[in-house]
Amino acid sequence: MQAASGKLLSLSTIDLFVIGLYFVMVLGIGLYLKRFTKTGEDFFLAGRDMSAWIAGLSFVAANLGSLELMGWAGSAYQYGILAAHWYWIGAIPAMLFLAIVMMPFYYISKTHSVPGYLKLRFGEPSRMLSAVSFGFMTVLMSGINMYSMALVMRIILGWDISFSIWVSSLTVMAYVFLGGLLSAIFNEVLQFFLIWLGAIVISILGLVEAGGWSGMVQKIHERWPQQDYTHMWLGLGSFSDNPMGIHWTGIVLGLGFVISFGYWTTDFLVVQRVLAAKDLRAAQMAPIIGSAFKMAVPFIVILPGLLALAVLPDHLVGEAQAVNGLHSYNEVLPLMLARYCGPGLLGLGITALIAGFMSGMAGNVSAFATVWTYDIYRATMNKNATDAHYVSVGRWCTVLGVLVSIGTAYLVMQFASIMDYVQALFSFFIAPLFGTVIFGMLWKRATPAGGFWGLLCGTVSSIAMWAWVKLDPSAIRYIALSPHAKDMAENMYRALWSWIICSAVTVVVSLLTTPKPNSELAGLVYGETDIPSSSALPLVQRPLFWVCVVGVVFTILNIIFW
Amino acid sequence: MHGSLTIWFFIGVLLTCYGVLITGAGIYELYVPPTHPPVLSQLHTGIWWGAFLLVIGLFYFIKFYPKKS
């Protein structure tokens, strides 16, 4: 399997041509779209002119980073079909909730960003706390993803790390600088197609080789008799009955409720794509369309991991043990690519991985530029500049964001242990933010002080719980409710606790402080917002109808793979 | 949507090019088999997948080709 030079794959001229053509196309799109991005609304919100399909595909693509593809394929090899929970219960209910419940408030308030909504609802302190934490985390995540991607390219193709970092990030910088969110969204739709068309081949050929789904399951049971890799819910009755060491309450409440709702409804990286929709109906349909495609992603990410369990002759190992010719779980997708793809197809597969990285990075960079320009720069440094000035600041923020990300990538190269903490750092802000936003939207009595202190206490408590377990690993029995719980379970329960703390503080402080008058809550809160009804539309054009359709398919899939 | 070119047109162009390249590479392999063929190479995936990309690409290319106003 391994090429003589130590790298996993060797590309032919035609593969390099396929990859090169992709770079030419994304830059060409950026150049073409520059002429359409003149105002702040154009640059930061793509002119609020996107159809539901474009916003929906971009919404999913911004989340489909290459590390997501390779990481979850590796997790599927390690944990089996349990990894699909992150795509189904860990995404679909939240996306549908965003469409039906939260989108009207985001859209009608005409906010530019999620921190911008917090400013309108709770005031400046909440906005600033959320904007600064989001900006910091976005750039950090972008840099770490960049480094990880470069590392993967070195392992599978033998490319120099600096070459991968600079070429891919400067390309993203160029097209976002030129066309802003419009360019990011257009490229994300293109990247979405490439990811699917490049990755689905592995699943099709894998199923052919394994003898279909039943053949694959049989082979997995024969080769791995000690673990259940093919049931999603059956082994979740106890922490010790499944490879992930998690209980169903952690999956349903921690992942399915807090983490998933926090990410899909308040992370501006994804919400920004939907805010670019041309009207409220399109903004509601975009997450529903996105959820339908998200539900299908396991067929290109989880299925290759399962197929690898059935057909790969070698056993893959953890990252730390991957020495002396052994391959790690995270290499499962490139290994499957090498197994089935010849010249041309291999180039398409690598392009899919690069496209995944670039769509994720463009999402980070465009969201960072918006939050920095509107929620930090305009709020604190220059309140009364012209629209053209803010567009210019946004463009240069794109450059700044990419350069800081590159700096972070090199920092991680020196201190690789940073990567161990990033997922935890990211989760510190997501769960409490969901608590603050949802109370802000659905409870009129929530006050500015309640919102701010809830967000702050939720974040601080999350950090404190994480530090507690780091200092005393036995504390996991209190945080995750079992001494048998593993890291993944700890993340789920910590998110749940921090959301509960955020909610409790928001409620208590709100009841003790003075609420805003109703006149200031118009367009921001349930009960004070005139949400246009879709009852006059034909059934097939109503968002609620499609929510029901996706909901039914989601339920059926969970039953089939129970 | 924005000007005369939509994203679907760009997708059409790229997939058409990919279709031609991958089908071409698949046909070439038919006559000059690689030294280390991938698993299931007898299915000639490059040819049918390249043809599939070509069909999708041409569909988007033609359907969203900018019309003169």
Interface residues (C-beta under 8 A of the other chain):
Chain A: S12 I14 F17 V18 L21 Y22 M25 G28 I29 Y32 L33 R35 F36 G47 D49 S51 I54 L182 F186 V189 L190 F193 L194 L197 V201 L205 V208 E209 A338 R339 Y340 C341 G342 P343 G344 L345 L348
Chain B: M1 H2 G3 L5 I7 F10 I11 V13 L14 L15 C17 Y18 L21 I22 G24 A25 G26 E29 P34 P37 P38 V39 L40 S41 L43 T45 G46 W49 G50 L53 I56
